[in-house]
C-alpha cells in the first residue's frame, strides 16, 4: 500500500524537533555546523525559510588534531539556517551555529556564517549551480580564523531517483596556506513510497590540492539516509560510519527544512 505523508505528520515532526531546540536553548547548549548534500532545492523569490540542523558524534575521535582543537567525540551540534530567495536562481543564507560537548558539559556559541547559492533547476534532468559560504571559524574547529567554501552542485532528479554531487573546495583565508582542499560529497537516493526517499551519502576530505593526504589520513564517512517530504517541508535523518582513522566512527544527523517563517510565527497555523 502506498503511504502519503500528511501535514499532520510533518507538524508532529516539527514539534519533535522544536522540543529538541527548546531543550538545547534552556540548557544553554550550542551547535556548530551542517552536514548535507545540496541538490535542486532553492527558495522561491521572496520566500523566507528556516532550516534546522542537528548532528551528534556518537563515537568519534578522542584526541585533538592540533593545539586548541576540540575532539569531536560526544559533540552535539545544532544550527539554525535562515535563507531567502532573492530571485529564481539566487538564494541568500545565514547560519547561527551552537554546540555542546556532552562528555565535558562545555557549551559554545559559535561564529555566524553567510552563504550565497546560485542554482539553475529549470531542467531537473540536469540541475547545476554553486554555493559559496564565508564565515569566522572558532579555534576549536580550525587552526585558521576565516574560512570559505566553494561548493559546485550538479545532479539529476527523476522523481524516483536523485543523484547529486558536491565537489566542495575548502579554503583558509588566513594563515600561510590558502591552497584549496578537496572535500567532495555524493548523494544517491531512490523513492520507496510516496514522498519518502532512502539512499546513501558519502563525504570525503582528500586534503590540499598541492598534496593529497595518504589514504589512512583522509576522512571518508558514509551515511544511510532517509528523506521525507510534503509540499515545502522536508525531514532528513542519517546515520553515518567513518571508514578511516581520520574519520569519526559513528554519527547521527537530523534536518528539518522548508519551514516558512510566516507560518512558524502564526499561532493559528498550529
LUMKERO-93209 format. One record per residue: z, y negated, x negated of N, C-alpha, C in turn; residue in three letters; residue number from 1. Coordinates in steps of 0.2 Angstrom, whole numbers, plus 5000, padded with zeros to 4 digits. Last residue first. Layout:
N
Z,Y,X,Z,Y,X,Z,Y,X,ala,NUM .
...
//
This chain:
270
5069,4868,5004,5073,4874,5003,5077,4875,5008,unk,270 .
5063,4856,5009,5059,4861,5007,5062,4868,5006,unk,269 .
5073,4847,5011,5071,4851,5017,5066,4856,5015,unk,268 .
5076,4842,4999,5081,4847,5002,5078,4850,5008,unk,267 .
5066,4839,4986,5066,4838,4993,5070,4843,4996,unk,266 .
5064,4842,4973,5070,4837,4975,5070,4835,4982,unk,265 .
5054,4851,4973,5060,4853,4970,5066,4848,4972,unk,264 .
5043,4844,4977,5046,4849,4981,5053,4851,4979,unk,263 .
5041,4836,4966,5042,4833,4973,5045,4838,4977,unk,262 .
5038,4845,4956,5044,4841,4956,5046,4838,4963,unk,261 .
5032,4861,4958,5031,4854,4959,5037,4850,4960,unk,260 .
5032,4873,4947,5036,4870,4952,5035,4863,4952,unk,259 .
5025,4882,4937,5022,4879,4943,5026,4876,4949,unk,258 .
5036,4895,4932,5032,4889,4931,5029,4887,4938,unk,257 .
5048,4903,4923,5047,4901,4930,5043,4895,4930,unk,256 .
5050,4916,4911,5047,4909,4913,5046,4909,4920,unk,255 .
5059,4925,4899,5058,4923,4906,5055,4916,4907,unk,254 .
5061,4938,4887,5059,4931,4889,5058,4930,4896,unk,253 .
5070,4946,4874,5068,4946,4881,5066,4939,4883,unk,252 .
5068,4957,4860,5068,4950,4863,5067,4951,4870,unk,251 .
5072,4966,4845,5071,4966,4852,5072,4959,4855,unk,250 .
5070,4963,4831,5069,4970,4834,5068,4970,4841,unk,249 .
5061,4950,4823,5067,4952,4827,5065,4958,4831,unk,248 .
5052,4952,4808,5052,4951,4815,5059,4953,4818,unk,247 .
5052,4956,4795,5052,4949,4796,5053,4947,4803,unk,246 .
5050,4969,4795,5057,4967,4793,5058,4960,4794,unk,245 .
5040,4973,4810,5042,4972,4803,5049,4969,4801,unk,244 .
5039,4973,4824,5037,4979,4820,5038,4978,4813,unk,243 .
5049,4969,4838,5046,4967,4832,5045,4973,4828,unk,242 .
5046,4969,4856,5049,4973,4850,5045,4970,4844,unk,241 .
5051,4961,4871,5047,4962,4865,5050,4966,4860,unk,240 .
5048,4959,4888,5052,4962,4883,5048,4964,4877,unk,239 .
5046,4946,4900,5043,4950,4895,5049,4953,4891,unk,238 .
5040,4938,4915,5045,4942,4911,5042,4946,4906,unk,237 .
5036,4925,4926,5034,4929,4920,5040,4932,4917,unk,236 .
5030,4918,4940,5036,4921,4937,5034,4926,4932,unk,235 .
5023,4904,4947,5022,4909,4943,5029,4911,4940,unk,234 .
5015,4894,4960,5021,4897,4957,5020,4903,4953,unk,233 .
5005,4890,4968,5005,4887,4961,5011,4890,4957,unk,232 .
5002,4905,4975,5000,4898,4976,5001,4896,4969,unk,231 .
5011,4916,4966,5009,4915,4973,5008,4907,4973,unk,230 .
5013,4929,4954,5010,4923,4956,5010,4922,4963,unk,229 .
5020,4937,4940,5020,4937,4947,5018,4930,4949,unk,228 .
5017,4947,4926,5016,4940,4929,5016,4941,4936,unk,227 .
5025,4955,4913,5023,4955,4920,5023,4948,4922,unk,226 .
5023,4963,4897,5024,4958,4901,5022,4959,4908,unk,225 .
5029,4968,4882,5027,4971,4888,5028,4966,4893,unk,224 .
5025,4961,4866,5029,4961,4872,5025,4965,4878,unk,223 .
5027,4962,4849,5023,4964,4854,5027,4964,4861,unk,222 .
5026,4954,4833,5030,4956,4839,5026,4957,4845,unk,221 .
5027,4951,4817,5022,4955,4822,5027,4957,4827,unk,220 .
5027,4942,4802,5030,4943,4809,5025,4946,4814,unk,219 .
5026,4948,4785,5023,4945,4791,5027,4946,4798,unk,218 .
5031,4955,4776,5034,4949,4776,5031,4945,4782,unk,217 .
5023,4967,4775,5030,4968,4777,5034,4961,4778,unk,216 .
5011,4961,4771,5012,4964,4777,5019,4964,4780,unk,215 .
5012,4946,4762,5012,4953,4762,5013,4956,4769,unk,214 .
5005,4931,4769,5011,4934,4767,5009,4942,4766,unk,213 .
4991,4922,4762,4994,4925,4767,5000,4930,4765,unk,212 .
4989,4907,4755,4991,4914,4753,4994,4917,4759,unk,211 .
4983,4896,4761,4982,4897,4754,4984,4904,4752,unk,210 .
4987,4897,4774,4980,4899,4773,4979,4900,4765,unk,209 .
5004,4904,4776,4999,4899,4775,4992,4902,4773,unk,208 .
5007,4918,4789,5009,4913,4783,5003,4908,4782,unk,207 .
5005,4925,4800,5002,4928,4794,5004,4924,4788,unk,206 .
5013,4930,4813,5013,4925,4809,5011,4927,4802,unk,205 .
5009,4935,4831,5010,4936,4823,5010,4930,4819,unk,204 .
5011,4943,4846,5012,4937,4842,5013,4939,4835,unk,203 .
5004,4950,4860,5006,4951,4853,5006,4944,4850,unk,202 .
5007,4956,4877,5006,4950,4872,5008,4952,4865,unk,201 .
5001,4966,4890,5004,4965,4883,5002,4959,4880,unk,200 .
5004,4969,4907,5000,4970,4901,5004,4968,4895,unk,199 .
5001,4966,4925,5005,4969,4920,5001,4970,4913,unk,198 .
5001,4955,4939,4998,4957,4933,5003,4960,4928,unk,197 .
5001,4952,4956,5005,4955,4950,5001,4958,4945,unk,196 .
4993,4949,4967,4997,4943,4963,5002,4946,4958,unk,195 .
4992,4965,4972,4991,4958,4974,4996,4953,4970,unk,194 .
4994,4976,4958,4994,4975,4965,4993,4967,4966,unk,193 .
4988,4974,4945,4990,4981,4948,4991,4981,4955,unk,192 .
4978,4966,4934,4981,4966,4941,4982,4973,4943,unk,191 .
4981,4966,4917,4977,4969,4922,4981,4968,4929,unk,190 .
4981,4957,4901,4984,4959,4907,4979,4962,4912,unk,189 .
4983,4952,4885,4979,4956,4889,4983,4959,4895,unk,188 .
4984,4939,4873,4987,4942,4879,4981,4946,4883,unk,187 .
4989,4935,4857,4984,4938,4861,4987,4941,4867,unk,186 .
4991,4922,4844,4994,4926,4849,4988,4929,4854,unk,185 .
4993,4918,4826,4989,4919,4832,4993,4923,4838,unk,184 .
4996,4908,4815,5001,4911,4820,4997,4913,4826,unk,183 .
4994,4902,4799,4990,4905,4805,4995,4909,4809,unk,182 .
4998,4886,4793,5000,4893,4793,4996,4896,4800,unk,181 .
4991,4873,4783,4992,4876,4789,4994,4883,4789,unk,180 .
4999,4864,4770,4994,4869,4772,4996,4872,4778,unk,179 .
5008,4854,4766,5005,4853,4773,4999,4858,4774,unk,178 .
5021,4854,4756,5016,4858,4758,5014,4857,4765,unk,177 .
5032,4845,4754,5027,4845,4749,5021,4850,4751,unk,176 .
5038,4836,4769,5039,4841,4763,5032,4841,4759,unk,175 .
5031,4835,4785,5035,4833,4780,5035,4838,4774,unk,174 .
5023,4843,4794,5021,4836,4792,5025,4832,4787,unk,173 .
5018,4859,4794,5023,4855,4792,5021,4848,4790,unk,172 .
5009,4867,4806,5008,4863,4801,5015,4859,4800,unk,171 .
5000,4882,4813,5007,4878,4812,5007,4874,4806,unk,170 .
4988,4886,4824,4989,4883,4817,4996,4880,4817,unk,169 .
4984,4900,4834,4988,4894,4833,4988,4892,4825,unk,168 .
4973,4907,4843,4974,4907,4836,4977,4901,4833,unk,167 .
4975,4914,4857,4978,4908,4855,4979,4908,4847,unk,166 .
4966,4922,4870,4968,4922,4863,4970,4915,4861,unk,165 .
4966,4932,4884,4967,4925,4881,4969,4926,4874,unk,164 .
4961,4941,4898,4961,4941,4891,4961,4934,4888,unk,163 .
4964,4948,4913,4964,4942,4909,4965,4944,4902,unk,162 .
4956,4956,4927,4958,4956,4920,4959,4949,4918,unk,161 .
4955,4952,4941,4958,4958,4939,4960,4959,4932,unk,160 .
4950,4939,4938,4954,4940,4944,4958,4947,4944,unk,159 .
4944,4938,4926,4940,4940,4932,4944,4940,4938,unk,158 .
4944,4928,4912,4948,4930,4918,4943,4932,4924,unk,157 .
4945,4925,4895,4941,4927,4900,4945,4930,4906,unk,156 .
4947,4912,4882,4949,4918,4886,4944,4919,4891,unk,155 .
4955,4901,4871,4949,4904,4873,4950,4911,4876,unk,154 .
4962,4888,4863,4963,4893,4868,4956,4895,4870,unk,153 .
4971,4883,4848,4965,4884,4852,4966,4889,4857,unk,152 .
4984,4873,4844,4983,4880,4847,4976,4880,4851,unk,151 .
4993,4866,4832,4986,4866,4835,4984,4872,4837,unk,150 .
5009,4859,4830,5005,4865,4831,4998,4863,4834,unk,149 .
5020,4851,4818,5014,4851,4823,5011,4858,4824,unk,148 .
5036,4844,4814,5031,4850,4814,5025,4848,4819,unk,147 .
5048,4837,4803,5042,4836,4808,5037,4841,4808,unk,146 .
5056,4843,4794,5059,4840,4800,5054,4838,4805,unk,145 .
5057,4860,4787,5054,4853,4787,5056,4850,4794,unk,144 .
5063,4872,4788,5065,4868,4782,5062,4861,4783,unk,143 .
5069,4876,4805,5063,4874,4800,5066,4870,4794,unk,142 .
5080,4878,4812,5074,4882,4814,5068,4881,4809,unk,141 .
5090,4870,4807,5092,4877,4808,5086,4881,4810,unk,140 .
5085,4857,4807,5085,4861,4801,5087,4868,4802,unk,139 .
5074,4854,4821,5081,4854,4818,5081,4859,4812,unk,138 .
5059,4845,4822,5062,4852,4822,5069,4852,4818,unk,137 .
5050,4834,4832,5055,4835,4827,5059,4841,4828,unk,136 .
5033,4837,4836,5040,4836,4838,5044,4836,4831,unk,135 .
5018,4841,4845,5021,4837,4839,5028,4836,4841,unk,134 .
5004,4851,4849,5011,4849,4850,5014,4846,4844,unk,133 .
4989,4854,4858,4992,4851,4852,4999,4849,4854,unk,132 .
4977,4865,4863,4984,4862,4865,4987,4860,4858,unk,131 .
4961,4867,4869,4965,4866,4863,4972,4863,4866,unk,130 .
4948,4878,4876,4952,4872,4875,4956,4872,4869,unk,129 .
4941,4888,4889,4942,4886,4882,4945,4879,4882,unk,128 .
4934,4902,4898,4938,4896,4898,4940,4894,4891,unk,127 .
4923,4912,4904,4924,4909,4898,4928,4902,4898,unk,126 .
4925,4915,4917,4922,4920,4913,4923,4918,4906,unk,125 .
4928,4903,4923,4934,4907,4921,4931,4913,4917,unk,124 .
4923,4888,4922,4920,4895,4922,4925,4899,4919,unk,123 .
4932,4877,4921,4927,4877,4926,4924,4884,4927,unk,122 .
4942,4875,4912,4942,4881,4915,4937,4881,4921,unk,121 .
4945,4867,4898,4939,4867,4902,4940,4874,4905,unk,120 .
4958,4857,4892,4956,4863,4894,4950,4863,4899,unk,119 .
4969,4850,4881,4963,4849,4884,4960,4856,4885,unk,118 .
4986,4844,4881,4982,4850,4882,4975,4848,4884,unk,117 .
4999,4839,4871,4993,4837,4874,4988,4843,4875,unk,116 .
5017,4837,4870,5011,4841,4869,5005,4837,4873,unk,115 .
5033,4835,4861,5027,4832,4865,5021,4836,4864,unk,114 .
5050,4839,4861,5043,4840,4858,5038,4838,4863,unk,113 .
5067,4834,4855,5061,4834,4860,5054,4835,4857,unk,112 .
5079,4844,4847,5074,4838,4847,5069,4840,4852,unk,111 .
5093,4852,4855,5088,4851,4850,5083,4846,4852,unk,110 .
5109,4855,4855,5105,4851,4859,5099,4849,4854,unk,109 .
5119,4870,4854,5115,4865,4851,5110,4861,4856,unk,108 .
5134,4879,4851,5129,4877,4856,5125,4871,4852,unk,107 .
5142,4894,4846,5140,4887,4845,5134,4885,4849,unk,106 .
5146,4907,4848,5148,4902,4854,5146,4895,4852,unk,105 .
5142,4917,4840,5147,4912,4837,5150,4908,4843,unk,104 .
5134,4924,4849,5139,4928,4844,5144,4923,4842,unk,103 .
5126,4916,4855,5131,4920,4859,5136,4923,4855,unk,102 .
5121,4901,4852,5122,4907,4849,5127,4911,4852,unk,101 .
5110,4891,4862,5117,4893,4861,5116,4900,4857,unk,100 .
5100,4877,4866,5101,4884,4863,5108,4885,4862,unk,99 .
5086,4867,4872,5093,4868,4871,5094,4875,4869,unk,98 .
5072,4855,4874,5075,4862,4872,5082,4862,4871,unk,97 .
5061,4849,4883,5068,4847,4882,5071,4854,4881,unk,96 .
5044,4844,4881,5049,4849,4881,5056,4846,4880,unk,95 .
5030,4837,4890,5036,4836,4886,5041,4842,4886,unk,94 .
5012,4835,4891,5019,4839,4892,5024,4836,4888,unk,93 .
4997,4832,4900,5002,4830,4895,5008,4834,4897,unk,92 .
4980,4837,4901,4987,4838,4903,4992,4836,4898,unk,91 .
4963,4836,4906,4969,4834,4901,4975,4834,4905,unk,90 .
4954,4839,4915,4953,4843,4909,4959,4841,4904,unk,89 .
4956,4831,4926,4954,4838,4927,4955,4842,4921,unk,88 .
4970,4821,4920,4963,4822,4923,4962,4829,4924,unk,87 .
4984,4823,4919,4981,4816,4918,4974,4816,4921,unk,86 .
4996,4832,4925,4989,4832,4925,4986,4825,4925,unk,85 .
5011,4835,4916,5007,4830,4921,5000,4831,4920,unk,84 .
5026,4843,4914,5019,4842,4912,5016,4838,4918,unk,83 .
5041,4848,4906,5038,4844,4911,5031,4842,4909,unk,82 .
5051,4861,4903,5045,4858,4901,5042,4854,4907,unk,81 .
5067,4866,4896,5063,4863,4902,5057,4860,4900,unk,80 .
5072,4881,4889,5068,4875,4888,5065,4873,4895,unk,79 .
5084,4890,4880,5082,4888,4887,5078,4881,4886,unk,78 .
5090,4905,4872,5086,4898,4872,5084,4897,4879,unk,77 .
5102,4912,4862,5099,4912,4869,5096,4905,4870,unk,76 .
5103,4923,4848,5102,4916,4851,5099,4917,4858,unk,75 .
5106,4935,4843,5111,4933,4848,5109,4926,4850,unk,74 .
5098,4932,4827,5102,4937,4831,5107,4933,4836,unk,73 .
5092,4922,4819,5090,4922,4826,5095,4927,4830,unk,72 .
5102,4911,4809,5099,4918,4810,5098,4919,4817,unk,71 .
5098,4895,4805,5102,4899,4809,5098,4906,4810,unk,70 .
5098,4888,4788,5094,4891,4794,5099,4895,4798,unk,69 .
5104,4883,4777,5104,4879,4783,5101,4882,4789,unk,68 .
5093,4891,4766,5099,4887,4766,5099,4882,4772,unk,67 .
5083,4903,4774,5084,4898,4769,5091,4895,4770,unk,66 .
5085,4913,4783,5079,4913,4779,5079,4908,4774,unk,65 .
5100,4922,4786,5096,4916,4786,5090,4916,4781,unk,64 .
5102,4938,4794,5103,4934,4788,5098,4927,4788,unk,63 .
5098,4945,4805,5105,4943,4804,5107,4938,4798,unk,62 .
5086,4946,4817,5088,4946,4810,5094,4942,4810,unk,61 .
5091,4954,4833,5087,4950,4828,5089,4950,4821,unk,60 .
5092,4959,4848,5094,4962,4842,5089,4959,4837,unk,59 .
5090,4949,4858,5094,4955,4859,5097,4958,4853,unk,58 .
5087,4933,4860,5086,4938,4854,5091,4944,4855,unk,57 .
5080,4927,4874,5086,4929,4871,5084,4934,4866,unk,56 .
5073,4913,4883,5072,4919,4879,5079,4920,4875,unk,55 .
5066,4903,4896,5072,4906,4893,5070,4912,4889,unk,54 .
5058,4889,4904,5058,4895,4899,5065,4897,4897,unk,53 .
5051,4882,4917,5057,4883,4914,5056,4890,4910,unk,52 .
5042,4868,4922,5041,4875,4920,5048,4876,4916,unk,51 .
5036,4856,4934,5042,4859,4930,5041,4866,4928,unk,50 .
5024,4844,4936,5026,4851,4937,5032,4852,4932,unk,49 .
5013,4833,4944,5019,4833,4940,5023,4840,4941,unk,48 .
4996,4829,4946,5002,4834,4948,5007,4834,4942,unk,47 .
4986,4821,4943,4992,4818,4947,4997,4823,4948,unk,46 .
4974,4834,4943,4976,4827,4942,4981,4824,4946,unk,45 .
4983,4850,4941,4978,4845,4944,4979,4838,4943,unk,44 .
4987,4858,4926,4989,4854,4932,4983,4851,4934,unk,43 .
4980,4874,4921,4981,4867,4920,4982,4863,4926,unk,42 .
4977,4890,4915,4981,4886,4919,4981,4879,4917,unk,41 .
4971,4900,4907,4966,4895,4910,4970,4890,4915,unk,40 .
4983,4901,4894,4977,4904,4897,4973,4898,4901,unk,39 .
4994,4903,4881,4991,4898,4885,4984,4902,4888,unk,38 .
5008,4914,4879,5001,4913,4878,4998,4908,4883,unk,37 .
5025,4910,4874,5020,4911,4879,5013,4910,4876,unk,36 .
5040,4904,4872,5036,4910,4869,5031,4912,4875,unk,35 .
5049,4889,4868,5045,4894,4872,5041,4899,4869,unk,34 .
5065,4884,4862,5058,4884,4862,5055,4889,4868,unk,33 .
5080,4882,4864,5076,4879,4858,5068,4879,4859,unk,32 .
5096,4877,4872,5090,4881,4871,5085,4878,4866,unk,31 .
5113,4877,4876,5107,4874,4874,5102,4879,4872,unk,30 .
5128,4875,4886,5123,4879,4882,5117,4875,4881,unk,29 .
5138,4870,4894,5136,4866,4888,5132,4870,4883,unk,28 .
5141,4877,4905,5145,4879,4899,5142,4876,4893,unk,27 .
5133,4870,4914,5141,4870,4915,5144,4872,4908,unk,26 .
5120,4874,4909,5122,4867,4909,5130,4867,4909,unk,25 .
5120,4888,4911,5119,4885,4905,5122,4878,4904,unk,24 .
5122,4888,4925,5127,4892,4921,5126,4889,4914,unk,23 .
5110,4882,4929,5117,4879,4931,5122,4882,4926,unk,22 .
5101,4891,4925,5101,4885,4922,5107,4881,4923,unk,21 .
5104,4902,4933,5105,4903,4926,5105,4896,4922,unk,20 .
5101,4897,4945,5108,4899,4944,5109,4899,4936,unk,19 .
5087,4895,4943,5091,4889,4944,5099,4891,4943,unk,18 .
5084,4909,4944,5083,4905,4938,5087,4899,4938,unk,17 .
5087,4911,4957,5090,4915,4952,5090,4912,4945,unk,16 .
5078,4902,4964,5086,4901,4964,5089,4905,4959,unk,15 .
5066,4908,4961,5068,4901,4958,5075,4900,4958,unk,14 .
5067,4920,4967,5066,4920,4960,5068,4913,4957,unk,13 .
5067,4915,4980,5073,4919,4978,5073,4919,4970,unk,12 .
5054,4909,4981,5060,4905,4982,5066,4908,4979,unk,11 .
5046,4920,4980,5046,4915,4975,5052,4911,4975,unk,10 .
5050,4926,4993,5051,4929,4986,5051,4925,4980,unk,9 .
5045,4916,5001,5052,4918,5001,5054,4921,4995,unk,8 .
5032,4917,5000,5035,4911,4997,5043,4912,4997,unk,7 .
5027,4934,4995,5028,4928,4999,5032,4923,4996,unk,6 .
5015,4944,4988,5021,4940,4986,5022,4934,4991,unk,5 .
5010,4959,4995,5009,4952,4994,5015,4949,4993,unk,4 .
5005,4975,4991,5010,4971,4992,5008,4964,4991,unk,3 .
4996,4989,4997,4995,4983,4993,5001,4978,4995,unk,2 .
5000,5006,4996,5000,5000,5000,5000,4994,4996,unk,1 .
//
